[in-house]
Amino acid sequence: MSKLLLHIFLIIALGYAQKNYPADTVLVSPHANIFEKTAILPIAAWQRVSYNSELLACQFYPSCSNYGALAVREYGPIIGTAITSDRIVRCNPFALNYHYEMHGEFHYPDYRLVDSVQVSRPRYTSNKSPLLAAGLSTIIPGTGRMYAGRFLDGLMGLWMVLLPGTAAYGSLKDGQSMKGNFFAGITLIFYLGEIYGAYRTAKYYQGPK
């Protein structure tokens, strides 16, 4: 228990230490409530690592951490975290190929893949049903993305649900309730992210016919 409290203290201290990273704007915002700030803390901590290493530079614009901060600020901690998990799933080695397929935009001068939290309308028309895609991923995570034409993203999404889900099951089975509940929470976040991601893939991430 003492180690857990120490880790929590370190995360909080890190989140509030220096307010010169993008996610910190939410931490100091008078309009953000305590739940939103709590959800932002891991993002703020991650930015203190990723922003100081070229190896951890994100291929998307805005970066996954900034995308997550924006999602939490605009949609609240629960929905925002699920939206962030969708982006994490899509930030994989296949992202560039899918971006080319849909003739996506690039951010200059670093050529990162432009992917906004809010999309006002589909770039191209699609014959894929967003509701059906979301329903499929509700039953089996990842299958909605596969139906919508992004098979590899679907595999990544399924893996991101199964991995913490297996860890949660094993931990709870061994009587490690705190660890099990932690991984169960991660599983739920990625499960909700898969439903949202499947809907968004079918509606927005389609290339020209």
C-alpha positions in Angstrom: 0.0 0.0 0.0 2.9 2.4 0.9 4.4 1.8 -2.6 1.1 2.5 -4.3 0.7 5.8 -2.4 4.2 6.8 -3.3 3.6 6.2 -6.9 0.4 8.2 -6.8 2.2 11.0 -5.1 5.0 11.0 -7.7 2.5 11.1 -10.6 0.6 14.0 -9.0 3.9 15.8 -8.2 5.1 15.3 -11.8 1.8 16.5 -13.2 2.0 19.8 -11.3 5.7 20.3 -11.3 6.3 22.5 -14.4 3.4 23.9 -16.3 5.2 24.3 -19.7 3.8 21.3 -21.6 0.6 21.3 -23.7 -1.5 19.1 -21.4 -0.7 21.4 -18.4 -3.2 24.0 -19.8 -6.0 21.7 -18.6 -4.3 21.2 -15.2 -4.3 24.9 -14.5 -7.6 25.7 -16.2 -10.2 27.0 -13.8 -12.9 25.5 -16.1 -11.6 21.9 -15.6 -13.0 19.9 -12.7 -11.0 17.5 -10.5 -12.0 14.4 -12.5 -10.8 15.9 -15.7 -7.5 17.0 -14.1 -7.1 13.5 -12.7 -7.5 12.0 -16.1 -5.0 14.5 -17.6 -2.3 13.7 -15.0 -0.9 10.5 -16.8 -0.9 12.5 -20.1 1.0 15.4 -18.5 3.5 12.9 -17.0 3.9 11.2 -20.4 4.6 14.5 -22.1 7.5 15.1 -19.8 9.1 12.0 -21.3 7.9 12.1 -24.9 8.6 15.8 -25.5 12.3 15.2 -24.5 12.9 12.2 -26.7 12.9 12.0 -30.5 12.3 8.3 -30.3 8.9 8.9 -28.8 7.7 11.5 -31.3 4.1 10.8 -32.3 3.3 10.2 -36.0 0.0 12.1 -35.7 -0.9 15.8 -35.4 -2.0 16.6 -32.8 0.1 14.0 -30.9 -1.7 11.3 -29.1 -1.1 13.0 -25.7 -2.4 16.3 -27.0 -5.3 14.6 -28.6 -6.1 12.9 -25.3 -5.9 16.2 -23.4 -8.3 17.8 -25.9 -10.7 14.9 -25.8 -10.9 14.9 -22.0 -11.4 18.7 -22.0 -14.1 18.6 -24.6 -16.0 15.4 -23.7 -15.1 14.8 -20.0 -12.9 12.1 -18.4 -14.9 9.0 -19.2 -15.8 9.6 -22.9 -12.6 11.5 -23.4 -10.5 8.7 -22.2 -12.3 6.2 -24.4 -11.8 8.5 -27.4 -8.1 8.7 -26.5 -7.9 4.9 -26.4 -9.2 4.8 -30.0 -6.4 7.1 -31.1 -3.8 4.9 -29.3 -5.1 1.9 -31.2 -4.8 3.7 -34.5 -1.3 5.0 -33.7 0.3 1.8 -35.1 2.7 0.9 -37.9 -0.2 0.7 -40.4 -1.4 4.3 -39.8 0.6 5.9 -42.7 -0.8 3.4 -45.3 -4.3 4.0 -44.1 -3.8 7.7 -44.2 -2.6 7.5 -47.8 -5.6 5.4 -48.7 -8.0 8.1 -47.6 -5.9 10.9 -49.1 -5.4 12.4 -45.6 -3.7 15.7 -44.9 -0.2 16.2 -43.6 1.1 18.7 -41.1 4.1 20.7 -42.4 7.0 21.0 -41.9 7.2 17.7 -39.9 4.8 15.7 -42.2 2.8 14.2 -39.4 -0.6 12.8 -40.1 -3.4 15.3 -39.5 -6.1 13.7 -37.3 -8.4 16.0 -35.3 -10.5 15.1 -32.3 -13.6 16.6 -34.0 -14.5 15.9 -37.6 -17.3 17.9 -39.0 -18.2 15.7 -42.0 -16.9 12.6 -43.7 -14.1 13.2 -46.2 -15.6 10.7 -48.6 -19.0 9.0 -48.8 -19.2 5.5 -47.5 -21.5 2.5 -47.8 -20.5 1.3 -44.4 -22.9 1.7 -41.5 -21.4 3.4 -38.4 -24.1 1.9 -36.2 -23.5 -1.6 -37.5 -19.7 -1.1 -37.1 -20.2 0.0 -33.5 -22.6 -3.0 -32.8 -20.1 -5.5 -34.2 -17.3 -4.1 -31.9 -19.7 -4.2 -29.0 -20.0 -8.0 -29.5 -16.4 -8.7 -30.5 -14.0 -5.8 -30.1 -12.1 -5.0 -33.3 -14.7 -6.5 -35.7 -16.3 -3.1 -36.4 -13.1 -1.7 -37.7 -12.6 -4.8 -39.8 -16.1 -4.4 -41.3 -15.3 -0.7 -42.0 -12.2 -1.6 -44.0 -9.4 -1.3 -41.5 -8.6 -5.0 -40.7 -5.2 -4.3 -39.2 -6.6 -1.6 -36.9 -9.2 -4.1 -35.9 -6.6 -6.6 -34.9 -4.8 -4.0 -32.9 -8.0 -3.0 -31.1 -8.8 -6.6 -30.3 -5.3 -7.1 -28.9 -5.6 -3.9 -26.8 -8.7 -5.3 -25.1 -7.5 -8.8 -24.7 -4.2 -8.0 -23.2 -5.4 -6.1 -20.1 -8.5 -8.3 -19.9 -6.3 -11.4 -19.6 -4.2 -9.6 -17.0 -7.3 -8.6 -15.0 -8.7 -12.1 -15.1 -5.4 -13.6 -13.9 -4.9 -11.1 -11.2 -8.5 -11.4 -9.8 -8.2 -15.2 -10.0 -5.0 -15.0 -7.9 -6.7 -12.8 -5.3 -4.9 -9.6 -6.3 -8.0 -7.4 -6.3 -6.3 -4.0 -6.6 -4.2 -5.1 -9.6 -7.1 -6.9 -11.1 -9.4 -3.9 -10.8 -6.7 -1.7 -12.4 -6.4 -3.9 -15.4 -10.2 -4.3 -15.6 -10.5 -0.5 -15.8 -8.0 -0.4 -18.6 -9.9 -3.1 -20.4 -13.2 -1.2 -20.1 -11.6 2.0 -21.4 -10.3 0.2 -24.5 -13.5 -1.7 -25.0 -15.5 1.6 -25.1 -12.8 3.0 -27.3 -13.3 0.1 -29.7 -17.0 0.8 -30.0 -16.4 4.5 -30.6 -13.5 3.7 -32.9 -15.6 1.4 -35.1 -18.3 4.0 -35.4 -15.8 6.7 -36.3 -13.9 4.4 -38.8 -17.1 3.6 -40.7 -18.3 7.2 -40.8 -15.1 9.2 -41.3 -12.1 7.1 -42.3 -13.0 6.0 -45.8 -11.0 6.5 -48.9 -12.3 7.5 -52.4 -14.2 4.8 -54.2 
